[in-house]
């Protein structure tokens, strides 16, 4: 069973995003672009610093791995943003509001 406090918080967030779809989308796009830039800098910087001998190979792999993880999160976020407007049409707002009133009583 889902914790009621967590369920209430999640449903409120979904309801808020459904009411203001453009606002959250813009913030997510900026965050995703920033994450891509950081990832590219980490990966490129790791290769550059290892080739110059500034970093050892092991540290270069660690830095590049963080860059790869950042790139993966940015890619996931970009896909979620593109798909949200399709998925959101299938979310039943009335059902969410009904459940929120049940949880508040």
Number of C-alpha atoms within 10 A of each C-alpha: 3 7 7 11 10 10 14 19 12 12 16 15 12 15 19 12 15 17 11 10 14 12 10 13 18 12 10 17 16 11 15 21 16 14 21 20 15 17 24 17 15 22 21 14 16 24 18 14 15 16 13 10 10 12 16 13 15 10 14 20 16 14 20 21 16 15 24 17 13 22 22 15 16 23 16 12 18 17 11 14 17 12 11 13 14 10 10 14 10 8 13 10 16 10 9 16 14 10 14 17 10 10 12 9 5
